Amino acid sequence: MLASKTITAIGIDPGSRVTGWGVVRESSGMLELVACGDIRAGGEDFPKRLAYIYHELCRVLDKWKPEEAAVEQVFTSKNITSALKLGQARGVAIAACAARNLSVSGYAPTLVKKSLVGNGRAEKSQVAFMVGQILGYSTSNWVPDTTDALGIAICHLTMRRYNHMARICGEAQG
């Protein structure tokens, strides 16, 4: 049964300058922070920034060994250049996870916010507050990319539980 299985997931908030990541473990419905941080890709050479993000994410994946990954989906932006760069950074994150044979799920920012705060238009500060409440940590010293990544991991684990329970209920009715 899913409720007694321990699963570790990484949430990734991709960015071409700062990529947040957070590893969360769920055991019997309880969530525990494993590790979190951000990858700061400096410099003006965009391909080198992408390579740096890829290699650093691979290092994080090798160290913390999550079993599943969740990456925030690209949202529509008024600035097409920014949206394209964000999409490329997301692709790099997915490639790093795929290179480690992880299944990757994508979640819209509004779904992540709704699953944590109850409002799909919540502010970053509200997301950070709820991440701290759920995991039992003060998030005041963490950058928003890190708290967003942890929110993505929490959303993934929540959706995973929800989908499992929906399957069980469907089988019981069928």
C-alpha positions in Angstrom: 0.0 0.0 0.0 1.3 3.5 -0.8 0.7 5.0 2.6 3.4 2.9 4.2 5.9 3.2 1.5 8.7 5.7 1.8 9.3 7.9 -1.3 11.8 10.7 -1.9 11.1 13.3 -4.5 12.9 16.3 -5.8 11.1 19.5 -6.8 12.9 21.8 -9.2 12.0 25.4 -10.0 14.0 26.0 -13.2 15.5 29.3 -14.0 18.3 30.4 -16.4 20.0 32.4 -13.6 18.8 30.7 -10.4 17.4 27.2 -10.2 15.8 26.1 -6.9 15.7 22.5 -5.8 14.3 20.7 -2.8 14.3 17.1 -1.8 11.4 15.9 0.4 10.7 12.4 1.8 7.3 11.0 2.5 6.8 8.1 4.9 3.3 7.0 6.0 1.9 10.4 4.9 4.4 12.4 6.9 6.7 14.8 5.0 10.3 15.4 5.9 12.8 17.9 4.5 15.9 16.0 3.2 17.9 18.9 1.6 17.3 22.0 -0.4 19.3 24.8 -2.1 19.7 26.8 -5.3 22.0 26.7 -8.2 23.3 30.2 -9.3 24.4 30.2 -12.9 26.4 33.4 -13.4 27.9 34.9 -16.5 26.5 36.1 -19.8 27.2 33.0 -21.9 23.8 31.3 -21.9 24.9 27.9 -23.1 27.5 27.8 -20.3 24.9 28.7 -17.8 22.7 25.8 -19.0 25.6 23.4 -18.8 26.4 24.6 -15.3 22.8 24.0 -14.2 22.8 20.5 -15.8 26.0 19.5 -14.0 25.0 20.9 -10.7 21.6 19.2 -10.8 23.3 15.9 -11.7 25.5 16.4 -8.6 22.4 17.1 -6.4 20.7 14.0 -7.8 23.7 11.8 -7.3 24.1 13.0 -3.7 20.5 12.9 -2.5 19.2 10.1 -4.8 15.5 11.0 -5.1 13.3 8.4 -6.6 11.0 10.8 -8.5 11.2 14.3 -9.8 8.8 17.2 -10.3 9.6 20.2 -12.4 7.5 23.4 -12.6 5.9 23.9 -16.0 6.7 27.0 -17.9 4.1 29.7 -17.6 3.2 32.2 -20.3 5.2 35.4 -20.1 4.8 38.8 -21.8 8.5 38.6 -22.7 9.0 35.8 -25.2 12.8 35.8 -24.8 12.4 35.2 -21.1 9.9 32.4 -21.7 12.2 30.7 -24.2 15.1 30.8 -21.8 13.0 29.5 -19.0 11.8 26.7 -21.2 15.4 25.8 -22.1 16.4 25.8 -18.4 13.4 23.5 -17.7 14.6 21.2 -20.5 18.0 21.0 -18.9 16.4 20.1 -15.5 14.3 17.4 -17.2 17.4 16.0 -19.1 19.4 15.8 -15.8 16.5 13.8 -14.2 16.1 11.6 -17.2 19.8 10.9 -17.3 19.4 9.5 -13.8 16.4 7.4 -14.9 13.9 9.4 -12.8 10.3 9.8 -13.8 9.5 13.5 -14.2 6.1 15.1 -13.5 5.3 18.7 -14.4 3.0 21.0 -12.4 1.6 24.3 -13.3 2.5 27.1 -10.9 -1.2 27.7 -10.2 -1.7 24.0 -9.2 1.4 24.1 -6.9 0.0 27.3 -5.2 -3.5 25.9 -4.9 -2.3 22.6 -3.4 -0.2 24.5 -0.7 -2.2 27.7 0.0 -5.6 26.9 -1.4 -5.3 29.8 -3.9 -3.8 29.4 -7.4 -2.8 33.1 -7.4 -1.0 33.1 -4.0 2.0 35.3 -3.5 5.5 33.8 -3.1 5.6 34.8 0.5 2.4 32.7 1.2 3.9 29.7 -0.6 7.1 30.1 1.5 5.1 30.3 4.7 3.1 27.1 3.9 6.3 25.2 2.9 7.7 26.2 6.3 4.6 25.1 8.2 4.4 21.8 6.4 8.0 20.9 6.8 8.5 22.5 10.2 11.3 25.0 9.2 11.7 28.7 9.1 12.1 29.7 5.4 13.1 33.3 6.1 16.7 32.7 5.0 15.8 30.7 1.9 15.5 32.3 -1.6 12.0 32.1 -3.2 13.4 29.7 -5.8 14.2 27.2 -3.1 10.8 27.5 -1.3 9.1 27.2 -4.7 11.0 24.0 -5.4 10.0 22.5 -2.1 6.4 23.5 -2.9 6.7 21.6 -6.2 8.0 18.5 -4.4 5.2 18.8 -1.8 2.6 19.2 -4.5 4.0 16.2 -6.3 3.8 14.0 -3.2 0.3 15.3 -2.5 -0.9 14.6 -6.0 0.7 11.1 -5.9 -1.3 10.3 -2.7 -4.5 11.7 -4.2 -4.1 9.7 -7.4 -3.4 6.5 -5.5 -6.5 7.0 -3.3 -8.6 7.8 -6.4 -7.5 4.5 -7.9 -8.4 2.6 -4.7 -11.8 4.2 -4.6 -12.4 3.5 -8.3 -11.5 -0.1 -7.8 -13.7 -0.4 -4.8 -16.7 1.0 -6.7 -16.0 -1.0 -9.8 
